[in-house]
Every structure is written in structure tokens, then in C-alpha cells.
Amino acid sequence: MSAMPVRDVPHEAPREVAGGEAAPVLLEVRGLKKYFTIRRGLQVRAVDGIDFHIRKGEIFALVGESGSGKTTVGRVVIGLYHPTAGQVMFDGKDVHRLSGAELYRFKRRAQIIFQDPYASLDPRMTVAEIIGEALDSHGLAHGRERLHRIAELLRVVGLNPEHASRYPHEFSGGQRQRIGIARALAVDPEFLVADEPISALDVSIQAQIVNLLARLQAERGLTYLFIAHDLAMVRHLSDRIGVMYLGHLVETGPTREVYRKPLHPYTQGLMSAVPIPDPRRERQRHRILMEGEIPSPINPPSGCPFRTRCPRAEEVCARVRPELKPVEPGHQVACHLY
Ligand SMILES: Nc1ncnc2c1ncn2[C@@H]1O[C@H](COP(=O)(O)OP(=O)(O)OP(=O)(O)O)[C@@H](O)[C@H]1O
């Protein structure tokens, strides 16, 4: 595997922030290995020596086929699994060497959204109890303030606060995933591992959840490790992408670059399976993605072809078609699909 061409990470264009400087690295994974012992003498090399970094405010998508090791990476990064070798540095500190107050702080700063909203919510607890438990674990709110925070979190993810006393089974799959997102947001994290947050949902609901995650990222300046199967979805969402194959990271790079000119034969095969965009279909898809179910609180100025603001617009049009300038700063008029 070592002979495989890996896109050179240092050649990537660093994400720019106001003032023209690259955002600092929030997460750095170095030489990460995770082997599982199935039975005596039999090991699965789920992750076999990978390196990548994620800058503050960036969406880094980890893609690859089933069994390539994506979920294992997400779980090691968040501290649920201990690595066999290597390091996960979060804000300069090794996640797996933290203890006491530092570990407690890390658990607040970094959260995970699980793939299966059915399995990840305790069916014996109401929504208020599920979110309340997250608040309590960090002593964040008490009494009336606690109820207020729970209602506010439900509103943020597009759920009716009056349904806080309901149980998970009383919600649809997409609504359950929103509860999972509210639980993750309860402690006001800055980094989220989203482990295939849409793959257990109906196609019609997937875009709504992606739209919600994109909006939250833009509004709160969150940093994501976004684990995904759906390459077409990731293309619109992520800044950079890493392609996993049999426990190895075979290619990383800016998303547009990797889609435009994949270097590794495995990535080339993977990308060739992504349908070539039909402009009419893509416009439709983009509208669904960006308008979704939740209306944006921001009213666009006149002349905008969209009814809602595209949270990632400026960056998308500036990067892909620099000649198309937004009418107003921060406002979408022409993304790469137009
Ligand atoms: N707890 C575990 N014990 C033993 N083997 C495991 C464990 N977790 C994962 N594996 C194995 O490690 C490999 C990578 O699994 P992982 O779930 O990380 O892949 P993935 O790319 O996320 O797959 P999927 O997209 O299907 O979730 C697989 O061969 C899997 O069987």
C-alpha cells in the first residue's frame, strides 16, 4: 500500500480566513493505527497508519466503501476507541493522554453524531431527558434555564419544543436524527464527528439533515469530520476530502480538486461511479439541499434566484467561478451550478 500515490497534503491550498491567513489546525491525526483482535492470533487492521489534519471551521469528509475504516477513525478521534498506535492531537494536545479537567473539557468541545438515530437514542428517555442529560453532564443549566435551553435546542434543529416530553419512537427517522444533533449541540461543541449521519435515512430526508448540518456549521463556525458514503452529497458539503481504502488514506485534497482530477486509481474508480451532473437536475438538487425544510432567518435581497440564503455560497462561487461575484457580501447569487 505504501507505493500508492497519496496526494501531497502540504500542496493543498490552506483555507483562508478574514485577513488572508490560514485557519489554525484544530485536529491532527498522526500515524494512526487501530487493530481489533477478533480471536487469538486473528487481527483486523481496521486503520493502518493514516495522517490528516482539519483546520478550524473546515469540513473534512472521509469517504470510502464499507469496511474501509471510516467509523473506526471517527471513534478513535472522539476518544471512544484507544488507538493501537499513533496520535490524535486536538488543539495541540494528545486526546488519548488527557485526564481530569482536560479530558472533561475535551468531551465538551468535541461531540459525535451517530449513524443510526434508532440505536443511538435511549428509548426509555423522553427527548427532554436525553438533551437534559447532556446538559447535566457538564453542569450547564438548572431549573427554568434548563427547560429553556432544551426548548431552544429543539428549535435550532427544527423540532417543535412542545414535543420535548415525547419518546424517540414517537418521531420519524429524520426527526430522531435531529434529536441526536440537538443532544450533540447541547454542550456547545466546536468540533463534530458526523458518522454517516444520513445513511440510515430516506433519500428525501437526507438533504434536509445535510442542510441543517451545513447551516449549523456556518452559523456556529463548527469544524466537522464528516464520514460519508454519498459522494455526490459530500461534493457540495466539504472543503477537503480524504479517501479511505482498506484502512489506508489513499488520497486527500481540496474536494473540488479531488473530484476534478483524482490521482489514485482507487479514487478514480470511486469518482467514476459518481453520475456526471446534469445541470437541470443539479439545480433542482441544489435547491432542495439549500432550501430544505428549515427556512433561513435571513431574507435575501431582491434579485436572488433562491428563496433562502446559501450558507456556503460565497466560498463556493469564489472558489469555483471567481468571475461570478455575490450581489451582496455573504449572499448567494451564483454558485457553481448556475
Ligand atoms: N469493534 C470491532 N471489533 C472487531 N472488528 C471491527 C470492530 N469495528 C470495526 N471492525 C472491523 O474493522 C473494519 C473497518 O470497520 P469500520 O466500521 O471502521 O468501516 P467503515 O468504513 O466505517 O464501514 P461502514 O461504512 O460499513 O460503517 C471492518 O473490517 C470491521 O469489520
The ligand as a Gaussian input file, in Angstrom:
#p B3LYP/6-31G(d) Opt

LIG

0 1
 N      -15.351000      -3.416000      17.371000
 C      -14.818000      -4.111000      16.353000
 N      -14.324000      -5.346000      16.522000
 C      -13.783000      -6.046000      15.510000
 N      -13.687000      -5.590000      14.253000
 C      -14.162000      -4.367000      14.000000
 C      -14.753000      -3.566000      15.029000
 N      -15.138000      -2.375000      14.476000
 C      -14.813000      -2.458000      13.177000
 N      -14.222000      -3.629000      12.885000
 C      -13.708000      -4.052000      11.581000
 O      -12.840000      -3.034000      11.113000
 C      -13.015000      -2.803000       9.714000
 C      -13.387000      -1.348000       9.496000
 O      -14.699000      -1.125000      10.018000
 P      -15.385000       0.318000      10.041000
 O      -16.721000       0.169000      10.673000
 O      -14.445000       1.293000      10.640000
 O      -15.513000       0.609000       8.472000
 P      -16.432000       1.671000       7.740000
 O      -15.651000       2.156000       6.573000
 O      -16.902000       2.711000       8.700000
 O      -17.639000       0.776000       7.266000
 P      -19.219000       1.204000       7.162000
 O      -19.280000       2.273000       6.122000
 O      -19.866000      -0.078000       6.755000
 O      -19.632000       1.666000       8.525000
 C      -14.058000      -3.805000       9.263000
 O      -13.415000      -4.921000       8.738000
 C      -14.806000      -4.164000      10.536000
 O      -15.315000      -5.474000      10.471000

